[in-house]
Amino acid sequence: MGEKAKSVDEYLNALDPAYRAELERLRALVTQLVPDTEETISYGMPTLKYRNRALVYFTASKKHMSFYPSSWAIEELKDQLKDYKTTEHSIQFTLEKTLPSRLVADLVRVHVREIDSNRQ
């Protein structure tokens, strides 16, 4: 992508259609779980905010996609993430090994809980 996207739709529309479809699936799942999210671009990535805080980020790169639910969620659910490459803040996945909807929902619920408890 040449220029920086100014919206989540602009970011997604510039992607390979298969990556776009997968990230749109995640976007829809998160917004279904947490209907009052706001969409923005933060750090150059599509971001869904909840209560004025980043709930999740997601991005695509050449060889994989990444989902950023929070370090707390990754730590709490690390046993469910054994089959994925993770960093403190992200989970990398591919079209061949996507993130199951239930796992995404669990990650999002953990982060919502932490935001609701005002964890910083």
N, C-alpha and C positions, 0 to 999 in steps of 0.2 A: 504494500500500500504506500503510495507516494506521499500524499498529504495526510496530516493527522485528521482523523474523523472527528466531526463535531457532534455526532449523535450515535446512539447504539445502532440504529437502523443503517446509518451511513457506514459504520464499521462493518457490520454484518454483510451489507450489500457488496462490499469490496472483496469478500472472501471467496475461495473455491466453494462451489455449491454444496459439496458434501460436508465440509467444515461448517459452513453457514447453517445447514440443516441441523447439525448436532448442537451447535451453540444456541440456536433458536429453541431447540428442545429443552435445553437447560434453562434458558430464559423463561420459557412458558411454565416450566415446572416450579421454578422459584416464585414467579409472580402468582401462580395458583396457590402455593402454600402460604405466601405472604402478600395478599392482594394490595396492601397499601405501600408497596415499594415505589421508589422514584428512580427513574433511569437517568444516568449521566455518563460522561466519559471522565475517568479519573486516572491519572498516570498513563494516559493513552489507551486505557482498557475500558470496555463496557463495564459499567458498575451499576448494581442495584443497591439502592440505599434504603435503610429502614430506620425510622426515627432520627433522621439526619446523620446517620452513621453508615459507612459502607457495610453492607451485608455480605455481598459476594462480588467478585470480579471474575471475568472469564476472558480468555484470549486464544488466538490461534497463531501458531508459528509454522515453519516449513514442515516439520516432522511430527508435531504433536499439538495438542491443545492443553490449556491449563485452566484449572478452576481454583479460585482462592476463597475458601469459606471462612477462614480465620485460623490462627494457630491453635486456639483453644479447641475448635472442632476437630482439627487434624489430630491433635494430641489425644483427645478423648476417644476418638474412633480409630486410632492407629491400627488396631487389630483387624478392622474391616478394610484397611487400605494396604495390606501387605503386598497385594499384587500390582500396585502402582508405584511409580517413582514419586516421592514426595520431598518437599523441602519444608522448612518451618511454616511457610505460608501458602504453599501451593501443592496441587495434585496434578500430575501430568497424565494424560491419557491419549489414546489414539482412536481412530475410527474402527480399528479391529478390536479394541478393548475399551469400550466406552464406560462411563460411570453409570451404574444402574440407578434407576429413578429412586428406589428406596434408599440407597446410600446418599444420594444428593439430598433427599428429604431429611434424613437423619442429620447430615452436616448442617443444613440450614436451620433445623430446629435447635440444635446446640447453640448456634450463633445467635439466633433470636433470643433464646433464654439468657444468654450472657449479656446481650444488649439491654434486654428488659430489666436485668438486675443491675444495670449501670456499671458493669465491669469495664475497666479501662485498660 
